[in-house]
Amino acid sequence: MIDNSIFENKKAAYLTLGCKLNFAETSTIGKQLSQVGVRKAREGEIAEICVINTCSVTEFADKKCRQAVRKMIKDNPGAYVIVTGCYAQLKPGDIADIEGVDIVLGSEQKLDVVAYLDGLKKKDKGVVHISATNRIRSFVPSCSRDDRTRYFLKVQDGCDYFCSFCTIPFARGRSRNGTIDSMVKQAREVAMKGGKEIVLTGVNIGDFGKTTGETFFDLVKALDDVEGIGRYRISSIEPNLLTDGIIDFVAKSKRFAPHFHIPLQSGSDAVLKLMRRRYDTALFRRKAERIKAVMPDAFIGVDVIVGTRGETDEYFEETGRFLESLDFSQLHVFTYSERPNTQALNIDHEVDPKTKHARCKVLLDLSDNKLKAFYQSQRGTERKVLFEHTRHGNVMYGFTENYVKIETPYQANKANEIKTLTLGNFNKVQTALMEG
């Protein structure tokens, strides 16, 4: 039996690295601690409990996590330190060896954090609580609000795809999800709190339903009927799981935004095979064209990785030509980073760092041009904008349903409100100004 009195009036500091799914899960950890009497440390306060939720998508992310843990320990002397997340699951020993760390929690343990705190007794060396990847089974719902306006609803976790470059299945386990009824209940709770926008997040959200016999399309249709939510956004979804039925439904839905984020990773079919992706460029093109056919003003974001093993000059040029010919709005460009225990390590032809950097710049320049063209195409159109709480000097920002960033003079009464307006000119950072 845990004596909750030891937690009363304790202050906790939280640090989240990586994806929006991590942010949603950190929010759940925070709620669990608040239920036993722990409050969030205010700015300038030294915390007695520190929670660091880590990422391991690249080697640089690993390094950033180690630096972040050490900084939290330095800034909060004597605090009880909890490290969790993907890096903790994959390399618990690296974290446990950092002086000042008390416990390291794996993916199966992190959303039951109170059970592992051991009376907040400081340890001489970090104690590891990790389940083997094949034993990660639980799905714990999470829903967080960011520091602007939107909420992030975790609908799915884990992945069964095992792409050759990726460690996520090893860090988060197999695909699993909650029920549609539980997701609808959480969306209704957001509406009751006054939330206007929800982003559906997960590791492979299109795979929703594996553990409940439902489908992602079923989830989309059910959430669309929740009164009080202004709009939903679908976060990254695999192109082979983005069905025509989902695309057509979004085009006519009451609440789903014409905004898609689709990982391509390479515009070369040969590289896609090396990556063990489950589609080719022809399928990707069909999905992008389908979106634009039924939603001409839709925003399409595309993920691309440059410099993977096996990416020759010829294959990179294929990627460039494919992307040039594709009607999308923005690229998210990632530089390949080798990850331990992945199949990609067996692929011949390594790309040197200088070439990776040059290729990254080529695609970032292309992205800038595509985004500028998309923004200019929206000038003079009437859009619904959800304004954010955060003040930036004398201005505030908001986003249209199709993800155009809007700038306007700050007015507190506009925050978390959806306003219809006409888009005007665009400044050098591609922020729209209101007409008039």
LINHUPE-V794144 format. One record per backbone hydrogen bond with DSSP energy under -1.0 kcal/mol. NH is the residue of the N-H (numbers start at 0). CO is the residue of the C=O. Records with the same first field share a line. If there is no record, write none. Layout:
NH=CO, CO
This chain:
3=1
5=2
6=3
8=36
9=6
11=38
12=48
14=50
16=52
22=18
23=19
24=20
25=21
26=22
27=23
28=24
29=25
30=26
31=27
32=28
33=29
34=30
35=32
36=33
37=32
38=9
40=11
44=41
47=10
48=10
49=79
50=12
51=81
52=14
53=83
61=57
62=58
63=59
64=60
65=61
66=62
67=63
68=64
69=65
70=66
71=67
72=68
73=69
74=70
75=71
78=75
79=47
81=49
82=102
83=51
85=53
88=84
89=85
90=86
94=90
95=91
96=92
97=94
100=97
101=80
102=80
103=126
104=82
105=128
109=105
111=108
114=111
115=112
116=113
119=116
120=117
125=95
126=101
128=103
134=131
135=132
143=151
145=149
150=196
151=143
152=198
153=141
154=200
156=175
158=172
163=274
165=162
170=166
171=167
172=168
175=156
182=178
183=179
184=180
185=181
186=182
187=183
188=184
189=185
190=186
191=187
192=188
193=190
194=189
197=230
198=150
199=232
200=152
206=203
207=204
209=206
212=208
218=214
219=215
220=216
221=217
222=218
223=219
224=221
225=222
229=195
230=195
231=254
232=197
234=199
236=260
240=237
242=240
246=242
247=243
248=244
249=245
250=246
252=248
256=231
258=256
259=298
261=300
263=302
264=302
265=263
271=267
272=268
273=269
274=270
276=271
283=279
284=280
285=281
286=282
287=283
288=284
289=285
290=286
291=287
292=288
293=289
294=290
297=294
298=257
300=259
301=329
302=261
303=331
304=264
305=333
309=348
310=307
311=309
315=311
316=312
317=313
318=314
319=315
320=316
321=317
322=318
323=319
324=320
325=322
327=325
328=299
329=299
331=301
333=303
335=305
341=338
343=163
344=341
345=342
346=343
355=351
356=352
357=353
358=354
359=355
360=356
361=357
362=358
363=359
364=360
365=361
366=362
367=363
368=364
369=365
370=366
371=367
372=368
373=369
374=370
375=371
376=372
377=374
378=375
379=422
380=377
382=420
384=418
385=398
386=416
387=396
391=394
394=391
395=407
397=405
398=385
399=403
402=399
405=397
406=431
407=395
409=393
413=410
414=411
415=386
416=413
418=384
420=382
422=380
423=432
426=430
429=426
431=404
432=424
434=421
